[in-house]
Amino acid sequence: MNLPDWLVKEAWEDFVRMRKAIKKPLTERAMIRSLKKLDALRKEGQDPNAVLDQSVDCCWMDLYPVKNREVTGIQEDYV
């Protein structure tokens, strides 16, 4: 699958691996839809790579705007 230039390959691969690890692998159609969702979030001002990292860190099956770090419990030292 060809990834857009604005997406870090490793961030995408981490998300795909995490989905497999939680036994919810992405179908081809789900990958396309996820990339479209990332593009929409990017156009809203979100960093799509941070969106992927957040989903991986939280083992979320879906993609959401990046939450406030206080809400997610991510400490500044580790980001």
PDB file with one MODEL, atoms N, CA, C and O in Angstrom:
MODEL        1
ATOM      1  N   MET A   1       0.847  -1.181   0.000  1.00  0.00           N
ATOM      2  CA  MET A   1       0.000   0.000   0.000  1.00  0.00           C
ATOM      3  C   MET A   1       0.888   1.239   0.000  1.00  0.00           C
ATOM      4  O   MET A   1       1.827   1.347   0.790  1.00  0.00           O
ATOM      5  N   ASN A   2       0.582   2.159  -0.886  1.00  0.00           N
ATOM      6  CA  ASN A   2       1.327   3.414  -0.957  1.00  0.00           C
ATOM      7  C   ASN A   2       0.816   4.373   0.106  1.00  0.00           C
ATOM      8  O   ASN A   2      -0.382   4.642   0.196  1.00  0.00           O
ATOM      9  N   LEU A   3       1.738   4.884   0.908  1.00  0.00           N
ATOM     10  CA  LEU A   3       1.375   5.825   1.959  1.00  0.00           C
ATOM     11  C   LEU A   3       1.602   7.253   1.479  1.00  0.00           C
ATOM     12  O   LEU A   3       2.504   7.499   0.679  1.00  0.00           O
ATOM     13  N   PRO A   4       0.799   8.188   1.956  1.00  0.00           N
ATOM     14  CA  PRO A   4       0.999   9.585   1.576  1.00  0.00           C
ATOM     15  C   PRO A   4       2.313  10.125   2.141  1.00  0.00           C
ATOM     16  O   PRO A   4       2.825   9.611   3.136  1.00  0.00           O
ATOM     17  N   ASP A   5       2.850  11.156   1.506  1.00  0.00           N
ATOM     18  CA  ASP A   5       4.125  11.734   1.932  1.00  0.00           C
ATOM     19  C   ASP A   5       4.095  12.288   3.348  1.00  0.00           C
ATOM     20  O   ASP A   5       5.128  12.323   4.017  1.00  0.00           O
ATOM     21  N   TRP A   6       2.942  12.718   3.811  1.00  0.00           N
ATOM     22  CA  TRP A   6       2.833  13.343   5.125  1.00  0.00           C
ATOM     23  C   TRP A   6       2.766  12.331   6.266  1.00  0.00           C
ATOM     24  O   TRP A   6       2.709  12.718   7.433  1.00  0.00           O
ATOM     25  N   LEU A   7       2.771  11.060   5.943  1.00  0.00           N
ATOM     26  CA  LEU A   7       2.667  10.019   6.957  1.00  0.00           C
ATOM     27  C   LEU A   7       4.002   9.307   7.141  1.00  0.00           C
ATOM     28  O   LEU A   7       4.632   8.885   6.172  1.00  0.00           O
ATOM     29  N   VAL A   8       4.423   9.179   8.393  1.00  0.00           N
ATOM     30  CA  VAL A   8       5.660   8.457   8.709  1.00  0.00           C
ATOM     31  C   VAL A   8       5.368   6.955   8.634  1.00  0.00           C
ATOM     32  O   VAL A   8       4.484   6.442   9.320  1.00  0.00           O
ATOM     33  N   LYS A   9       6.121   6.276   7.795  1.00  0.00           N
ATOM     34  CA  LYS A   9       5.902   4.844   7.551  1.00  0.00           C
ATOM     35  C   LYS A   9       5.905   4.034   8.854  1.00  0.00           C
ATOM     36  O   LYS A   9       5.064   3.153   9.038  1.00  0.00           O
ATOM     37  N   GLU A  10       6.828   4.323   9.740  1.00  0.00           N
ATOM     38  CA  GLU A  10       6.946   3.570  10.993  1.00  0.00           C
ATOM     39  C   GLU A  10       5.714   3.756  11.875  1.00  0.00           C
ATOM     40  O   GLU A  10       5.277   2.815  12.538  1.00  0.00           O
ATOM     41  N   ALA A  11       5.151   4.970  11.885  1.00  0.00           N
ATOM     42  CA  ALA A  11       3.953   5.222  12.689  1.00  0.00           C
ATOM     43  C   ALA A  11       2.789   4.371  12.170  1.00  0.00           C
ATOM     44  O   ALA A  11       2.045   3.774  12.947  1.00  0.00           O
ATOM     45  N   TRP A  12       2.649   4.329  10.842  1.00  0.00           N
ATOM     46  CA  TRP A  12       1.587   3.515  10.242  1.00  0.00           C
ATOM     47  C   TRP A  12       1.807   2.037  10.538  1.00  0.00           C
ATOM     48  O   TRP A  12       0.871   1.336  10.921  1.00  0.00           O
ATOM     49  N   GLU A  13       3.037   1.560  10.365  1.00  0.00           N
ATOM     50  CA  GLU A  13       3.343   0.143  10.603  1.00  0.00           C
ATOM     51  C   GLU A  13       3.118  -0.237  12.060  1.00  0.00           C
ATOM     52  O   GLU A  13       2.661  -1.344  12.346  1.00  0.00           O
ATOM     53  N   ASP A  14       3.435   0.670  12.990  1.00  0.00           N
ATOM     54  CA  ASP A  14       3.173   0.413  14.409  1.00  0.00           C
ATOM     55  C   ASP A  14       1.673   0.240  14.659  1.00  0.00           C
ATOM     56  O   ASP A  14       1.257  -0.640  15.411  1.00  0.00           O
ATOM     57  N   PHE A  15       0.871   1.089  14.020  1.00  0.00           N
ATOM     58  CA  PHE A  15      -0.580   0.996  14.175  1.00  0.00           C
ATOM     59  C   PHE A  15      -1.090  -0.338  13.623  1.00  0.00           C
ATOM     60  O   PHE A  15      -1.904  -1.001  14.265  1.00  0.00           O
ATOM     61  N   VAL A  16      -0.622  -0.730  12.452  1.00  0.00           N
ATOM     62  CA  VAL A  16      -1.038  -2.003  11.842  1.00  0.00           C
ATOM     63  C   VAL A  16      -0.621  -3.177  12.736  1.00  0.00           C
ATOM     64  O   VAL A  16      -1.400  -4.108  12.942  1.00  0.00           O
ATOM     65  N   ARG A  17       0.608  -3.133  13.268  1.00  0.00           N
ATOM     66  CA  ARG A  17       1.083  -4.207  14.160  1.00  0.00           C
ATOM     67  C   ARG A  17       0.256  -4.274  15.437  1.00  0.00           C
ATOM     68  O   ARG A  17      -0.095  -5.358  15.902  1.00  0.00           O
ATOM     69  N   MET A  18      -0.053  -3.104  16.002  1.00  0.00           N
ATOM     70  CA  MET A  18      -0.837  -3.078  17.229  1.00  0.00           C
ATOM     71  C   MET A  18      -2.211  -3.688  16.981  1.00  0.00           C
ATOM     72  O   MET A  18      -2.707  -4.457  17.804  1.00  0.00           O
ATOM     73  N   ARG A  19      -2.830  -3.347  15.844  1.00  0.00           N
ATOM     74  CA  ARG A  19      -4.148  -3.912  15.527  1.00  0.00           C
ATOM     75  C   ARG A  19      -4.070  -5.435  15.414  1.00  0.00           C
ATOM     76  O   ARG A  19      -4.979  -6.137  15.858  1.00  0.00           O
ATOM     77  N   LYS A  20      -2.999  -5.944  14.827  1.00  0.00           N
ATOM     78  CA  LYS A  20      -2.830  -7.403  14.755  1.00  0.00           C
ATOM     79  C   LYS A  20      -2.642  -7.989  16.144  1.00  0.00           C
ATOM     80  O   LYS A  20      -3.188  -9.048  16.455  1.00  0.00           O
ATOM     81  N   ALA A  21      -1.869  -7.303  16.981  1.00  0.00           N
ATOM     82  CA  ALA A  21      -1.578  -7.793  18.334  1.00  0.00           C
ATOM     83  C   ALA A  21      -2.838  -7.884  19.195  1.00  0.00           C
ATOM     84  O   ALA A  21      -2.950  -8.771  20.041  1.00  0.00           O
ATOM     85  N   ILE A  22      -3.786  -6.969  18.980  1.00  0.00           N
ATOM     86  CA  ILE A  22      -5.027  -7.019  19.758  1.00  0.00           C
ATOM     87  C   ILE A  22      -6.090  -7.861  19.054  1.00  0.00           C
ATOM     88  O   ILE A  22      -7.261  -7.861  19.436  1.00  0.00           O
ATOM     89  N   LYS A  23      -5.655  -8.573  18.023  1.00  0.00           N
ATOM     90  CA  LYS A  23      -6.512  -9.496  17.273  1.00  0.00           C
ATOM     91  C   LYS A  23      -7.670  -8.783  16.569  1.00  0.00           C
ATOM     92  O   LYS A  23      -8.784  -9.297  16.478  1.00  0.00           O
ATOM     93  N   LYS A  24      -7.363  -7.581  16.075  1.00  0.00           N
ATOM     94  CA  LYS A  24      -8.313  -6.794  15.284  1.00  0.00           C
ATOM     95  C   LYS A  24      -7.581  -6.258  14.054  1.00  0.00           C
ATOM     96  O   LYS A  24      -7.485  -5.044  13.875  1.00  0.00           O
ATOM     97  N   PRO A  25      -7.063  -7.153  13.203  1.00  0.00           N
ATOM     98  CA  PRO A  25      -6.269  -6.697  12.061  1.00  0.00           C
ATOM     99  C   PRO A  25      -7.099  -5.863  11.078  1.00  0.00           C
ATOM    100  O   PRO A  25      -8.308  -6.049  10.938  1.00  0.00           O
ATOM    101  N   LEU A  26      -6.422  -4.957  10.419  1.00  0.00           N
ATOM    102  CA  LEU A  26      -7.060  -4.096   9.434  1.00  0.00           C
ATOM    103  C   LEU A  26      -7.224  -4.836   8.109  1.00  0.00           C
ATOM    104  O   LEU A  26      -6.281  -5.456   7.618  1.00  0.00           O
ATOM    105  N   THR A  27      -8.405  -4.769   7.543  1.00  0.00           N
ATOM    106  CA  THR A  27      -8.608  -5.272   6.189  1.00  0.00           C
ATOM    107  C   THR A  27      -8.072  -4.206   5.228  1.00  0.00           C
ATOM    108  O   THR A  27      -7.742  -3.095   5.641  1.00  0.00           O
ATOM    109  N   GLU A  28      -7.992  -4.551   3.968  1.00  0.00           N
ATOM    110  CA  GLU A  28      -7.548  -3.575   2.960  1.00  0.00           C
ATOM    111  C   GLU A  28      -8.477  -2.356   2.956  1.00  0.00           C
ATOM    112  O   GLU A  28      -8.023  -1.213   2.898  1.00  0.00           O
ATOM    113  N   ARG A  29      -9.766  -2.621   3.019  1.00  0.00           N
ATOM    114  CA  ARG A  29     -10.747  -1.525   3.030  1.00  0.00           C
ATOM    115  C   ARG A  29     -10.588  -0.669   4.288  1.00  0.00           C
ATOM    116  O   ARG A  29     -10.682   0.557   4.222  1.00  0.00           O
ATOM    117  N   ALA A  30     -10.348  -1.309   5.427  1.00  0.00           N
ATOM    118  CA  ALA A  30     -10.166  -0.571   6.677  1.00  0.00           C
ATOM    119  C   ALA A  30      -8.908   0.294   6.622  1.00  0.00           C
ATOM    120  O   ALA A  30      -8.884   1.391   7.179  1.00  0.00           O
ATOM    121  N   MET A  31      -7.869  -0.193   5.956  1.00  0.00           N
ATOM    122  CA  MET A  31      -6.656   0.606   5.800  1.00  0.00           C
ATOM    123  C   MET A  31      -6.940   1.867   4.981  1.00  0.00           C
ATOM    124  O   MET A  31      -6.504   2.963   5.332  1.00  0.00           O
ATOM    125  N   ILE A  32      -7.671   1.689   3.897  1.00  0.00           N
ATOM    126  CA  ILE A  32      -8.016   2.835   3.047  1.00  0.00           C
ATOM    127  C   ILE A  32      -8.855   3.845   3.829  1.00  0.00           C
ATOM    128  O   ILE A  32      -8.614   5.050   3.759  1.00  0.00           O
ATOM    129  N   ARG A  33      -9.829   3.350   4.567  1.00  0.00           N
ATOM    130  CA  ARG A  33     -10.689   4.230   5.363  1.00  0.00           C
ATOM    131  C   ARG A  33      -9.888   4.928   6.461  1.00  0.00           C
ATOM    132  O   ARG A  33     -10.124   6.102   6.746  1.00  0.00           O
ATOM    133  N   SER A  34      -8.951   4.222   7.076  1.00  0.00           N
ATOM    134  CA  SER A  34      -8.119   4.825   8.121  1.00  0.00           C
ATOM    135  C   SER A  34      -7.237   5.929   7.549  1.00  0.00           C
ATOM    136  O   SER A  34      -7.060   6.972   8.178  1.00  0.00           O
ATOM    137  N   LEU A  35      -6.686   5.704   6.368  1.00  0.00           N
ATOM    138  CA  LEU A  35      -5.873   6.736   5.728  1.00  0.00           C
ATOM    139  C   LEU A  35      -6.716   7.966   5.386  1.00  0.00           C
ATOM    140  O   LEU A  35      -6.249   9.098   5.515  1.00  0.00           O
ATOM    141  N   LYS A  36      -7.953   7.744   4.950  1.00  0.00           N
ATOM    142  CA  LYS A  36      -8.850   8.869   4.670  1.00  0.00           C
ATOM    143  C   LYS A  36      -9.171   9.634   5.954  1.00  0.00           C
ATOM    144  O   LYS A  36      -9.233  10.864   5.957  1.00  0.00           O
ATOM    145  N   LYS A  37      -9.371   8.898   7.032  1.00  0.00           N
ATOM    146  CA  LYS A  37      -9.657   9.542   8.317  1.00  0.00           C
ATOM    147  C   LYS A  37      -8.453  10.345   8.791  1.00  0.00           C
ATOM    148  O   LYS A  37      -8.606  11.456   9.298  1.00  0.00           O
ATOM    149  N   LEU A  38      -7.250   9.785   8.627  1.00  0.00           N
ATOM    150  CA  LEU A  38      -6.035  10.513   8.996  1.00  0.00           C
ATOM    151  C   LEU A  38      -5.885  11.788   8.172  1.00  0.00           C
ATOM    152  O   LEU A  38      -5.471  12.824   8.691  1.00  0.00           O
ATOM    153  N   ASP A  39      -6.222  11.708   6.895  1.00  0.00           N
ATOM    154  CA  ASP A  39      -6.138  12.892   6.039  1.00  0.00           C
ATOM    155  C   ASP A  39      -7.132  13.956   6.492  1.00  0.00           C
ATOM    156  O   ASP A  39      -6.803  15.142   6.521  1.00  0.00           O
ATOM    157  N   ALA A  40      -8.336  13.541   6.842  1.00  0.00           N
ATOM    158  CA  ALA A  40      -9.337  14.494   7.332  1.00  0.00           C
ATOM    159  C   ALA A  40      -8.865  15.149   8.630  1.00  0.00           C
ATOM    160  O   ALA A  40      -9.019  16.357   8.810  1.00  0.00           O
ATOM    161  N   LEU A  41      -8.295  14.355   9.529  1.00  0.00           N
ATOM    162  CA  LEU A  41      -7.778  14.903  10.786  1.00  0.00           C
ATOM    163  C   LEU A  41      -6.612  15.858  10.515  1.00  0.00           C
ATOM    164  O   LEU A  41      -6.476  16.887  11.177  1.00  0.00           O
ATOM    165  N   ARG A  42      -5.781  15.511   9.546  1.00  0.00           N
ATOM    166  CA  ARG A  42      -4.654  16.371   9.168  1.00  0.00           C
ATOM    167  C   ARG A  42      -5.171  17.708   8.663  1.00  0.00           C
ATOM    168  O   ARG A  42      -4.620  18.755   9.006  1.00  0.00           O
ATOM    169  N   LYS A  43      -6.208  17.686   7.863  1.00  0.00           N
ATOM    170  CA  LYS A  43      -6.782  18.919   7.332  1.00  0.00           C
ATOM    171  C   LYS A  43      -7.437  19.771   8.416  1.00  0.00           C
ATOM    172  O   LYS A  43      -7.640  20.972   8.237  1.00  0.00           O
ATOM    173  N   GLU A  44      -7.764  19.140   9.540  1.00  0.00           N
ATOM    174  CA  GLU A  44      -8.311  19.871  10.691  1.00  0.00           C
ATOM    175  C   GLU A  44      -7.198  20.423  11.588  1.00  0.00           C
ATOM    176  O   GLU A  44      -7.472  21.082  12.592  1.00  0.00           O
ATOM    177  N   GLY A  45      -5.950  20.151  11.220  1.00  0.00           N
ATOM    178  CA  GLY A  45      -4.822  20.666  11.996  1.00  0.00           C
ATOM    179  C   GLY A  45      -4.155  19.657  12.900  1.00  0.00           C
ATOM    180  O   GLY A  45      -3.224  20.000  13.629  1.00  0.00           O
ATOM    181  N   GLN A  46      -4.613  18.415  12.867  1.00  0.00           N
ATOM    182  CA  GLN A  46      -4.007  17.364  13.684  1.00  0.00           C
ATOM    183  C   GLN A  46      -2.752  16.821  12.994  1.00  0.00           C
ATOM    184  O   GLN A  46      -2.661  16.808  11.766  1.00  0.00           O
ATOM    185  N   ASP A  47      -1.798  16.378  13.794  1.00  0.00           N
ATOM    186  CA  ASP A  47      -0.622  15.685  13.268  1.00  0.00           C
ATOM    187  C   ASP A  47      -1.004  14.218  13.113  1.00  0.00           C
ATOM    188  O   ASP A  47      -1.203  13.537  14.119  1.00  0.00           O
ATOM    189  N   PRO A  48      -1.115  13.706  11.882  1.00  0.00           N
ATOM    190  CA  PRO A  48      -1.564  12.324  11.693  1.00  0.00           C
ATOM    191  C   PRO A  48      -0.644  11.296  12.341  1.00  0.00           C
ATOM    192  O   PRO A  48      -1.101  10.228  12.748  1.00  0.00           O
ATOM    193  N   ASN A  49       0.632  11.603  12.439  1.00  0.00           N
ATOM    194  CA  ASN A  49       1.568  10.675  13.077  1.00  0.00           C
ATOM    195  C   ASN A  49       1.333  10.628  14.581  1.00  0.00           C
ATOM    196  O   ASN A  49       1.442   9.564  15.190  1.00  0.00           O
ATOM    197  N   ALA A  50       1.014  11.757  15.180  1.00  0.00           N
ATOM    198  CA  ALA A  50       0.683  11.793  16.607  1.00  0.00           C
ATOM    199  C   ALA A  50      -0.640  11.074  16.865  1.00  0.00           C
ATOM    200  O   ALA A  50      -0.806  10.429  17.900  1.00  0.00           O
ATOM    201  N   VAL A  51      -1.576  11.184  15.929  1.00  0.00           N
ATOM    202  CA  VAL A  51      -2.849  10.466  16.037  1.00  0.00           C
ATOM    203  C   VAL A  51      -2.579   8.959  16.068  1.00  0.00           C
ATOM    204  O   VAL A  51      -3.131   8.241  16.901  1.00  0.00           O
ATOM    205  N   LEU A  52      -1.734   8.492  15.161  1.00  0.00           N
ATOM    206  CA  LEU A  52      -1.388   7.062  15.132  1.00  0.00           C
ATOM    207  C   LEU A  52      -0.683   6.644  16.418  1.00  0.00           C
ATOM    208  O   LEU A  52      -1.003   5.607  16.999  1.00  0.00           O
ATOM    209  N   ASP A  53       0.276   7.453  16.860  1.00  0.00           N
ATOM    210  CA  ASP A  53       1.006   7.125  18.089  1.00  0.00           C
ATOM    211  C   ASP A  53       0.061   7.028  19.280  1.00  0.00           C
ATOM    212  O   ASP A  53       0.192   6.132  20.114  1.00  0.00           O
ATOM    213  N   GLN A  54      -0.893   7.955  19.357  1.00  0.00           N
ATOM    214  CA  GLN A  54      -1.861   7.939  20.451  1.00  0.00           C
ATOM    215  C   GLN A  54      -2.676   6.651  20.429  1.00  0.00           C
ATOM    216  O   GLN A  54      -2.889   6.032  21.472  1.00  0.00           O
ATOM    217  N   SER A  55      -3.132   6.246  19.252  1.00  0.00           N
ATOM    218  CA  SER A  55      -3.912   5.012  19.144  1.00  0.00           C
ATOM    219  C   SER A  55      -3.085   3.795  19.524  1.00  0.00           C
ATOM    220  O   SER A  55      -3.591   2.879  20.173  1.00  0.00           O
ATOM    221  N   VAL A  56      -1.826   3.776  19.129  1.00  0.00           N
ATOM    222  CA  VAL A  56      -0.938   2.669  19.496  1.00  0.00           C
ATOM    223  C   VAL A  56      -0.715   2.657  21.007  1.00  0.00           C
ATOM    224  O   VAL A  56      -0.825   1.610  21.645  1.00  0.00           O
ATOM    225  N   ASP A  57      -0.403   3.818  21.578  1.00  0.00           N
ATOM    226  CA  ASP A  57      -0.132   3.903  23.018  1.00  0.00           C
ATOM    227  C   ASP A  57      -1.322   3.445  23.854  1.00  0.00           C
ATOM    228  O   ASP A  57      -1.152   2.842  24.913  1.00  0.00           O
ATOM    229  N   CYS A  58      -2.526   3.737  23.369  1.00  0.00           N
ATOM    230  CA  CYS A  58      -3.742   3.414  24.118  1.00  0.00           C
ATOM    231  C   CYS A  58      -4.418   2.125  23.645  1.00  0.00           C
ATOM    232  O   CYS A  58      -5.456   1.733  24.180  1.00  0.00           O
ATOM    233  N   CYS A  59      -3.826   1.466  22.640  1.00  0.00           N
ATOM    234  CA  CYS A  59      -4.413   0.256  22.044  1.00  0.00           C
ATOM    235  C   CYS A  59      -5.837   0.507  21.561  1.00  0.00           C
ATOM    236  O   CYS A  59      -6.733  -0.315  21.756  1.00  0.00           O
ATOM    237  N   TRP A  60      -6.023   1.656  20.929  1.00  0.00           N
ATOM    238  CA  TRP A  60      -7.333   1.991  20.361  1.00  0.00           C
ATOM    239  C   TRP A  60      -7.428   1.413  18.963  1.00  0.00           C
ATOM    240  O   TRP A  60      -6.462   1.454  18.200  1.00  0.00           O
ATOM    241  N   MET A  61      -8.581   0.879  18.629  1.00  0.00           N
ATOM    242  CA  MET A  61      -8.802   0.333  17.292  1.00  0.00           C
ATOM    243  C   MET A  61      -9.029   1.426  16.262  1.00  0.00           C
ATOM    244  O   MET A  61      -8.804   1.210  15.071  1.00  0.00           O
ATOM    245  N   ASP A  62      -9.471   2.595  16.703  1.00  0.00           N
ATOM    246  CA  ASP A  62      -9.814   3.670  15.784  1.00  0.00           C
ATOM    247  C   ASP A  62      -8.847   4.842  15.969  1.00  0.00           C
ATOM    248  O   ASP A  62      -7.937   4.799  16.797  1.00  0.00           O
ATOM    249  N   LEU A  63      -9.068   5.871  15.185  1.00  0.00           N
ATOM    250  CA  LEU A  63      -8.201   7.048  15.178  1.00  0.00           C
ATOM    251  C   LEU A  63      -9.006   8.262  15.631  1.00  0.00           C
ATOM    252  O   LEU A  63     -10.103   8.513  15.132  1.00  0.00           O
ATOM    253  N   TYR A  64      -8.453   9.008  16.579  1.00  0.00           N
ATOM    254  CA  TYR A  64      -9.133  10.154  17.164  1.00  0.00           C
ATOM    255  C   TYR A  64      -8.191  11.348  17.215  1.00  0.00           C
ATOM    256  O   TYR A  64      -6.972  11.178  17.207  1.00  0.00           O
ATOM    257  N   PRO A  65      -8.754  12.572  17.267  1.00  0.00           N
ATOM    258  CA  PRO A  65      -7.887  13.738  17.458  1.00  0.00           C
ATOM    259  C   PRO A  65      -7.050  13.549  18.716  1.00  0.00           C
ATOM    260  O   PRO A  65      -7.493  12.925  19.681  1.00  0.00           O
ATOM    261  N   VAL A  66      -5.852  14.086  18.697  1.00  0.00           N
ATOM    262  CA  VAL A  66      -4.956  13.944  19.849  1.00  0.00           C
ATOM    263  C   VAL A  66      -5.588  14.629  21.048  1.00  0.00           C
ATOM    264  O   VAL A  66      -6.005  15.785  20.986  1.00  0.00           O
ATOM    265  N   LYS A  67      -5.646  13.886  22.133  1.00  0.00           N
ATOM    266  CA  LYS A  67      -6.229  14.393  23.371  1.00  0.00           C
ATOM    267  C   LYS A  67      -5.210  15.252  24.104  1.00  0.00           C
ATOM    268  O   LYS A  67      -4.008  15.178  23.850  1.00  0.00           O
ATOM    269  N   ASN A  68      -5.711  16.051  24.999  1.00  0.00           N
ATOM    270  CA  ASN A  68      -4.853  16.824  25.887  1.00  0.00           C
ATOM    271  C   ASN A  68      -3.970  15.847  26.660  1.00  0.00           C
ATOM    272  O   ASN A  68      -4.454  14.815  27.124  1.00  0.00           O
ATOM    273  N   ARG A  69      -2.714  16.151  26.803  1.00  0.00           N
ATOM    274  CA  ARG A  69      -1.782  15.222  27.467  1.00  0.00           C
ATOM    275  C   ARG A  69      -2.175  14.943  28.901  1.00  0.00           C
ATOM    276  O   ARG A  69      -1.905  13.854  29.407  1.00  0.00           O
ATOM    277  N   GLU A  70      -2.803  15.893  29.569  1.00  0.00           N
ATOM    278  CA  GLU A  70      -3.252  15.657  30.940  1.00  0.00           C
ATOM    279  C   GLU A  70      -4.357  14.610  30.960  1.00  0.00           C
ATOM    280  O   GLU A  70      -4.442  13.812  31.894  1.00  0.00           O
ATOM    281  N   VAL A  71      -5.198  14.610  29.941  1.00  0.00           N
ATOM    282  CA  VAL A  71      -6.308  13.659  29.873  1.00  0.00           C
ATOM    283  C   VAL A  71      -5.789  12.260  29.603  1.00  0.00           C
ATOM    284  O   VAL A  71      -6.264  11.298  30.207  1.00  0.00           O
ATOM    285  N   THR A  72      -4.812  12.128  28.697  1.00  0.00           N
ATOM    286  CA  THR A  72      -4.306  10.804  28.339  1.00  0.00           C
ATOM    287  C   THR A  72      -3.281  10.281  29.333  1.00  0.00           C
ATOM    288  O   THR A  72      -2.955   9.094  29.324  1.00  0.00           O
ATOM    289  N   GLY A  73      -2.772  11.158  30.188  1.00  0.00           N
ATOM    290  CA  GLY A  73      -1.785  10.732  31.168  1.00  0.00           C
ATOM    291  C   GLY A  73      -0.381  10.665  30.604  1.00  0.00           C
ATOM    292  O   GLY A  73       0.522  10.162  31.273  1.00  0.00           O
ATOM    293  N   ILE A  74      -0.168  11.159  29.391  1.00  0.00           N
ATOM    294  CA  ILE A  74       1.166  11.149  28.801  1.00  0.00           C
ATOM    295  C   ILE A  74       1.948  12.309  29.402  1.00  0.00           C
ATOM    296  O   ILE A  74       1.509  13.458  29.375  1.00  0.00           O
ATOM    297  N   GLN A  75       3.087  11.988  29.933  1.00  0.00           N
ATOM    298  CA  GLN A  75       3.902  13.023  30.563  1.00  0.00           C
ATOM    299  C   GLN A  75       4.838  13.636  29.538  1.00  0.00           C
ATOM    300  O   GLN A  75       5.328  12.960  28.633  1.00  0.00           O
ATOM    301  N   GLU A  76       5.074  14.931  29.698  1.00  0.00           N
ATOM    302  CA  GLU A  76       5.918  15.686  28.770  1.00  0.00           C
ATOM    303  C   GLU A  76       7.309  15.075  28.640  1.00  0.00           C
ATOM    304  O   GLU A  76       7.902  15.119  27.563  1.00  0.00           O
ATOM    305  N   ASP A  77       7.839  14.504  29.723  1.00  0.00           N
ATOM    306  CA  ASP A  77       9.187  13.933  29.684  1.00  0.00           C
ATOM    307  C   ASP A  77       9.304  12.775  28.708  1.00  0.00           C
ATOM    308  O   ASP A  77      10.396  12.501  28.211  1.00  0.00           O
ATOM    309  N   TYR A  78       8.218  12.098  28.426  1.00  0.00           N
ATOM    310  CA  TYR A  78       8.247  10.895  27.610  1.00  0.00           C
ATOM    311  C   TYR A  78       7.820  11.132  26.170  1.00  0.00           C
ATOM    312  O   TYR A  78       7.810  10.205  25.361  1.00  0.00           O
ATOM    313  N   VAL A  79       7.471  12.354  25.856  1.00  0.00           N
ATOM    314  CA  VAL A  79       6.991  12.651  24.506  1.00  0.00           C
ATOM    315  C   VAL A  79       8.130  13.157  23.649  1.00  0.00           C
ATOM    316  O   VAL A  79       7.929  13.463  22.474  1.00  0.00           O
TER     317      VAL A  79
ENDMDL
END
